[in-house]
Amino acid sequence: MESWERVGRAVRDRRLHLGWTQQEAADHSGVSLATWRLVELGGRDRYQELTIRGVSKALGWPNDAMHVILDGGDPPDPTAPLDVSPDRGGPGAEANGLPAGFARKYLELSIEERGMVQGFIDGLMARRSPT
């Protein structure tokens, strides 16, 4: 459990540096608030890979950062700027010709709002005529 406690401390330090509440961090990562709290507390000995990737992406960490910490490595610098480069795909990255800031705005939406946006996009795609 001590390894997950190290992960939890690193996650909490990064979240605090970003100025996010636990709810905001959970929203950015796509995990529930309860799961985010468990991660910060080191409250489990395993997490689904989707949870690990979501937390890492929200924090601007490489996908393997939590595994590195678990293996005894150093956590990423909690004060590092949030990586928003296009190849990173982080919040604010410009991708597929979308305007800069689009991904950040999307990540700021609640889970319910994201579902509504996805439903709208799905509806548009369903009506799109094949070329």
NORVENSUL-V491515 format. One line per field, one symbol per residue. psi: psi as a letter, one per 30 degrees, with the letter a starting at -180 (. if undefined). burial: I if it has 16 or more other C-alpha atoms within 10 Angstrom, else O. Layout:
psi=???
burial=???
This chain:
psi=feefeeeeeeeeeeeeefgkleeeeeeefglleeeeeeeefhglgllkeeeeeeeeeefgllfgeeeeeegflklljfgkkkjgkeffglkfkkkhgkkkfeeeeefflleeeeeeeeeeeeeeeefkkk.
burial=OOIIIIIIIIIIIIIOOIOOOIOIIIIIIIIIIOOIIIIIIIOOOOOOOOIIIIIIIIIIIOOOIIOOIIOOOOIIOIOOOIIIOOOOOIIIIIOOOOOOOOIIOIIIOOIOOOOOOOOOOOOOOOOOOOO
